[in-house]
Amino acid sequence: MSNHNRRGQSISRRAVLRAAALCVVSPLATGCMGPIFRPQSPDAALSTIEDGALDGTQLVSAVAHPYGMTFVKVENVALVTGLAGTGEDPAPSPQRAALLAELNRREIASPNEVISSPNTALVLVRGYLRPGIQAGDHFDIEVRTPSRSDTTSLRGGWLMETQLSEVAVLGGALRNGHDIAVCQGAILVDPSADIQNNPALMIQGRVLNGGVATKSRQLGLILDHSHQSIRLSQMTAKAVSERFHTYVDGRRQGVATPQTDEYIELLIHPRYKNNIGRYMRVVRSIAIRESAKQRLDRLKLLDGQLLDPVTSETAALRLEAIGGPDAIEILKKGALASDSEVRFYAAEALAYLDVTEAVEPLARAATDEPAYRVAAFSALGTMEDGASSEALAKLLGVKSAETRYGAFRALSTMAVVDPRVRGESLNGKFRYHRLDVGGPPMVHATNSHRPEVVLFGLEHQFKLPLVLDAGPRILVNGLKGDKITVSRFGPNNPTEQRIVSTNVDEVIRAVIDLGGDYPDIVQMLRKAKETGALPSRYCENALPELGRTPDRTDSKSDSKSDSKEGANLVASGG
């Protein structure tokens, strides 16, 4: 059969499966306050089509759907301090009254004077609690001024500690729920913005990792209306707990607990803590009841489905849900398949089973195929196998910026204390990493997730002459000689200076030593790149992108994938 005919068959089979799945989805849905009820899920429809001959095998997806998989918005009014005269005295409003009440509650001296100072601003803050977030976990905070505010800039500002809650409209009025998070920290305003050309960008920003959840979010399964019963709730929870367990206070405990005839509470298995979406998909791929013969028959069927690109993704998830030696052997065979799609999905499942054979195909996919990078790094980062950390370390020196930084993030996740990526905290302001690796010199900063600067390579030098702002009060001046003078100016304080070499590391440390914060460092680095003072490649948030389509030609290269990164990079050079 020709390649053209095989491709046509694959497309037709995909279309049939998707159409069948769509036909069984009910259009009835509630808002974010309640679960979505439907008679059957798309996964269950696929199960009906593919496993129809295996009577008696019922997957969790056929009877239940996820609970807690939406993002929850939390918000409040807050006060920003430390501005250089760019704040305002806000006009009377409900927001001002709420902020004043909060300052009084905290027994802040002269709260009206504090609010009316030009060095402070009233702002609206919000954040989004991700599915499965636990008490103590961090998340990003968005900050902006209200409409008709006279504040001109939030650059250099510090968000004071603020309690966050859900807000709902009840009876025509805004009502706050219980406080479920708290936030504070330095505000990162777009470093390229200025008051003349980008006034709107100057009055909004982010506090990276500035929110902390004070209450864990529940994760669970809702039994579909037609399947609700105490018996099925218990059977489903038992099947899930036989596959996954965790430890609570040192005692082994299954992850699933039936609470009612409708709801099963799920604990998060540690291996999936950074990929809640996959965890739920695997849980819903678990068989509720299955005899030994049925399991054997299903393994044979999945063996064939894994080698077909049309069904390989679903088959790999179901083999991962089964676990154990028999499923692992089938997945190992898939990881050696000639088709790149089959290899990837098989290796991905093996990684979550912590099997060494996952490492090589996943590392190759992360290097060669941009569409697989997000999932490949997520899978490699969850492994405890030493081969995974070694493979990730090798990727730190490749050309592709998003491959390098993706490997760094994955390695940091799996081995926080690994000396190759451990880094340090600069005065508690942000994480700072200097990596002794090969490849083109590169400086990376983040504008989401967490404040972090990573130097790929140890030798980074500024090119003189230069004059750079590092926030509203710090000037980096290299106009004379072969040294750089870092100065801090303040209205009520004497000027402080540090004289350092052109080494980027020394300049960063001098800025922090003079009281600079993470946003000041990012502003300095970006401006240095824009003016040609930083010869090293400079990138911000060079993370692999979701939603890419795999290139199935199997003729990929890192240089080819490198050309697809442009949307994530800033002023690449070198």
Helices and strands as residue ranges (DSSP letters): H 3-23, H 42-50, E 58-59, G 60-62, E 64-67, E 72-81, H 94-105, H 111-116, E 121-129, E 138-144, E 158-170, E 173-186, H 199-202, E 204-213, E 219-223, G 225-227, H 230-243, E 245-248, E 251-254, E 256-258, E 263-266, G 270-272, H 276-283, E 287-289, H 292-306, H 312-322, H 324-335, H 340-352, G 356-358, H 359-368, G 370-372, H 373-381, H 386-395, H 401-414, E 424-425, E 431-435, E 442-445, E 452-456, E 467-469, E 474-477, E 484-490, E 493-500, H 504-513, H 518-530, E 537-540, H 558-562, G 566-568
